Amino acid sequence: MPTLERLRADHAEALFAFERDNRAYFARTVPDRGDAYFAHFADRHGALLAEQEEGVCHFHVVLGDAGEIAARVNLVDVDPADGSAELGYRVAERYAGRGLATAAVREVCGAAAAAYGLRALTAVTHEDHLASRRVLERTGFTATGRFLLDGRPAVRHRRSLEGLLP
């Protein structure tokens, strides 16, 4: 059974493999991270951990049965003033379509309220990324607006965490 964990320094090698091995798959639905991301991955990983330590972001990985990274679910741009953050996630191609994203997003929503004290989450997905939109709908997000993202129609979603607060 997959396990959600907060991002740590010792996830670096597995996270690099996850991003590298799924690069082409991810690029079908979201902009590619670019060669510099991979060339300087160790520095980027360290920067993410520093942001997490500061409480600006909360990064998570989902470990598959063999200990490999099956997905990542992140809360970025934490705004302590209004208790919100933006949710982002990606699932490895071999785990897609199995409900992993839905389960992981539900778990992170609970952690966002209970462990991080957040009151609301936002998420953005391209309009034609139906699988991602379904994950958001299944986990209590509501569409709040449409706009262009990277030149493509996108949908902004929001979810209150009030019912999940301790």
LINHU-V35924 format. One record per backbone hydrogen bond with DSSP energy under -0.5 kcal/mol. CO is the residue of the C=O (numbers start at 0). NH is the residue of the N-H. E is the energy in kcal/mol with one decimal. If there is no record, write none. Layout:
CO_NH_E ; CO_NH_E
//
This chain:
2_62_-3.2 ; 4_60_-2.7 ; 7_10_-1.5 ; 8_11_-1.6 ; 10_14_-2.9 ; 11_15_-2.5 ; 12_16_-2.1 ; 13_17_-2.4 ; 14_18_-2.5 ; 15_19_-2.8 ; 16_20_-3.1 ; 17_21_-1.3 ; 19_22_-1.1 ; 21_25_-3.0 ; 22_26_-2.2 ; 23_27_-0.5 ; 24_27_-1.1 ; 25_28_-2.0 ; 25_29_-2.3 ; 33_36_-0.7 ; 33_37_-0.9 ; 34_38_-2.5 ; 35_39_-2.0 ; 37_40_-1.1 ; 39_43_-2.2 ; 40_44_-3.0 ; 41_45_-2.1 ; 42_46_-2.1 ; 43_47_-2.3 ; 44_48_-2.1 ; 45_49_-1.9 ; 46_50_-2.3 ; 47_51_-2.3 ; 48_52_-2.3 ; 49_53_-1.7 ; 50_54_-0.6 ; 50_55_-1.9 ; 50_56_-0.9 ; 51_54_-1.1 ; 55_77_-2.7 ; 57_74_-2.9 ; 58_6_-2.8 ; 59_72_-1.6 ; 60_4_-2.9 ; 60_62_-0.6 ; 61_69_-3.5 ; 61_70_-1.3 ; 62_2_-1.9 ; 63_66_-2.0 ; 67_63_-3.8 ; 67_69_-0.6 ; 69_91_-3.1 ; 70_61_-2.9 ; 71_89_-2.0 ; 72_59_-1.0 ; 73_75_-0.5 ; 73_87_-2.4 ; 74_57_-3.0 ; 75_85_-3.0 ; 77_79_-0.7 ; 78_81_-0.5 ; 78_82_-1.7 ; 78_83_-1.3 ; 82_118_-3.7 ; 82_119_-1.8 ; 83_78_-3.3 ; 84_121_-2.1 ; 85_75_-2.9 ; 86_123_-0.5 ; 87_73_-3.4 ; 89_71_-2.3 ; 91_94_-1.6 ; 91_95_-0.8 ; 92_95_-1.0 ; 94_97_-1.1 ; 98_102_-2.3 ; 99_103_-2.8 ; 100_104_-2.8 ; 101_105_-2.2 ; 102_106_-2.2 ; 103_107_-2.5 ; 104_108_-2.4 ; 105_109_-1.9 ; 106_110_-2.2 ; 107_111_-2.9 ; 108_112_-1.6 ; 109_113_-2.9 ; 110_114_-1.8 ; 110_115_-1.9 ; 111_117_-3.3 ; 112_116_-0.7 ; 118_160_-3.2 ; 118_161_-0.5 ; 119_84_-1.0 ; 120_158_-2.7 ; 121_86_-3.5 ; 122_156_-3.2 ; 124_154_-3.0 ; 125_128_-1.7 ; 127_129_-1.6 ; 128_132_-2.1 ; 129_133_-2.4 ; 130_134_-1.9 ; 131_135_-2.0 ; 132_136_-2.4 ; 133_137_-2.8 ; 134_138_-1.2 ; 135_140_-2.6 ; 136_139_-1.4 ; 141_157_-2.0 ; 144_155_-3.1 ; 146_153_-3.1 ; 148_151_-1.8 ; 151_148_-3.3 ; 152_126_-2.7 ; 153_146_-1.8 ; 154_124_-2.0 ; 155_143_-3.4 ; 155_144_-1.1 ; 156_122_-1.9 ; 157_141_-2.4 ; 158_120_-2.7 ; 160_163_-2.1 ; 160_164_-0.8 ; 161_164_-0.9
//
